[in-house]
């Protein structure tokens, strides 16, 4: 049982790191896109798609952490 807790802890840390990395990449790519579009007048063709897919994965990972910590939003209509 102790090994399972260690694995769970390491996976949670990995998810936290992935969320931070994804946010950093999204931020950097959007800044590069703004620079290329308005300063160089040559927008990047791949930046919007990369940010979209990274944001989707960011939402999935954040959802798992919120569900684990029981901080995700709840719809209580059915339960009430």
C-alpha beads as a LAMMPS data file, in Angstrom:
LAMMPS data file: protein, C-alpha beads

80 atoms
79 bonds

1 atom types
1 bond types

-500.0 500.0 xlo xhi
-500.0 500.0 ylo yhi
-500.0 500.0 zlo zhi

Masses

1 110.0

Atoms # bond

1 1 1 0.000 0.000 0.000
2 1 1 2.910 2.324 0.718
3 1 1 4.261 1.807 -2.812
4 1 1 0.924 2.812 -4.268
5 1 1 0.982 6.086 -2.315
6 1 1 4.506 6.798 -3.562
7 1 1 3.485 6.146 -7.160
8 1 1 0.382 8.304 -6.726
9 1 1 2.506 11.108 -5.284
10 1 1 4.998 10.928 -8.147
11 1 1 2.229 10.958 -10.759
12 1 1 0.672 13.982 -9.076
13 1 1 4.020 15.801 -9.106
14 1 1 4.461 14.899 -12.776
15 1 1 1.015 16.291 -13.586
16 1 1 1.833 19.505 -11.689
17 1 1 5.067 19.895 -13.633
18 1 1 3.291 19.199 -16.928
19 1 1 0.682 21.864 -16.151
20 1 1 3.384 24.434 -15.403
21 1 1 5.322 23.540 -18.541
22 1 1 2.207 23.677 -20.736
23 1 1 1.256 27.099 -19.358
24 1 1 4.774 28.369 -19.992
25 1 1 4.803 27.057 -23.544
26 1 1 1.383 28.543 -24.292
27 1 1 2.498 31.898 -22.901
28 1 1 5.741 31.893 -24.894
29 1 1 4.096 30.812 -28.154
30 1 1 1.406 33.493 -27.854
31 1 1 4.053 36.154 -27.221
32 1 1 6.068 34.956 -30.222
33 1 1 2.908 34.990 -32.339
34 1 1 2.118 38.569 -31.289
35 1 1 5.668 39.647 -32.092
36 1 1 5.690 37.935 -35.484
37 1 1 2.266 39.227 -36.458
38 1 1 2.623 42.886 -35.478
39 1 1 6.357 43.526 -35.724
40 1 1 7.453 41.228 -38.539
41 1 1 4.088 41.265 -40.380
42 1 1 4.419 37.521 -40.893
43 1 1 2.193 35.464 -38.583
44 1 1 3.090 31.919 -37.649
45 1 1 0.821 29.296 -39.152
46 1 1 1.241 26.657 -36.445
47 1 1 0.992 28.652 -33.222
48 1 1 -2.791 28.764 -32.895
49 1 1 -3.167 25.024 -33.355
50 1 1 -0.350 24.254 -30.906
51 1 1 -1.883 26.522 -28.264
52 1 1 -5.320 24.982 -28.808
53 1 1 -4.118 21.415 -28.261
54 1 1 -1.887 22.364 -25.344
55 1 1 -4.847 24.135 -23.724
56 1 1 -7.007 21.034 -24.188
57 1 1 -4.383 18.883 -22.448
58 1 1 -3.980 21.531 -19.779
59 1 1 -7.723 21.353 -19.080
60 1 1 -7.641 17.549 -18.891
61 1 1 -4.722 17.563 -16.458
62 1 1 -6.247 20.325 -14.342
63 1 1 -9.521 18.441 -14.271
64 1 1 -7.829 15.333 -12.880
65 1 1 -6.106 17.313 -10.130
66 1 1 -9.306 19.150 -9.221
67 1 1 -11.245 15.891 -9.085
68 1 1 -8.556 14.292 -6.912
69 1 1 -8.555 17.230 -4.490
70 1 1 -12.366 17.469 -4.592
71 1 1 -12.179 21.109 -5.691
72 1 1 -13.837 20.657 -9.072
73 1 1 -17.211 22.302 -9.604
74 1 1 -20.219 20.206 -8.639
75 1 1 -23.656 20.189 -10.161
76 1 1 -25.957 19.359 -7.261
77 1 1 -29.311 19.547 -9.071
78 1 1 -29.643 15.775 -9.380
79 1 1 -28.429 15.082 -5.859
80 1 1 -30.765 17.636 -4.289

Bonds

1 1 1 2
2 1 2 3
3 1 3 4
4 1 4 5
5 1 5 6
6 1 6 7
7 1 7 8
8 1 8 9
9 1 9 10
10 1 10 11
11 1 11 12
12 1 12 13
13 1 13 14
14 1 14 15
15 1 15 16
16 1 16 17
17 1 17 18
18 1 18 19
19 1 19 20
20 1 20 21
21 1 21 22
22 1 22 23
23 1 23 24
24 1 24 25
25 1 25 26
26 1 26 27
27 1 27 28
28 1 28 29
29 1 29 30
30 1 30 31
31 1 31 32
32 1 32 33
33 1 33 34
34 1 34 35
35 1 35 36
36 1 36 37
37 1 37 38
38 1 38 39
39 1 39 40
40 1 40 41
41 1 41 42
42 1 42 43
43 1 43 44
44 1 44 45
45 1 45 46
46 1 46 47
47 1 47 48
48 1 48 49
49 1 49 50
50 1 50 51
51 1 51 52
52 1 52 53
53 1 53 54
54 1 54 55
55 1 55 56
56 1 56 57
57 1 57 58
58 1 58 59
59 1 59 60
60 1 60 61
61 1 61 62
62 1 62 63
63 1 63 64
64 1 64 65
65 1 65 66
66 1 66 67
67 1 67 68
68 1 68 69
69 1 69 70
70 1 70 71
71 1 71 72
72 1 72 73
73 1 73 74
74 1 74 75
75 1 75 76
76 1 76 77
77 1 77 78
78 1 78 79
79 1 79 80
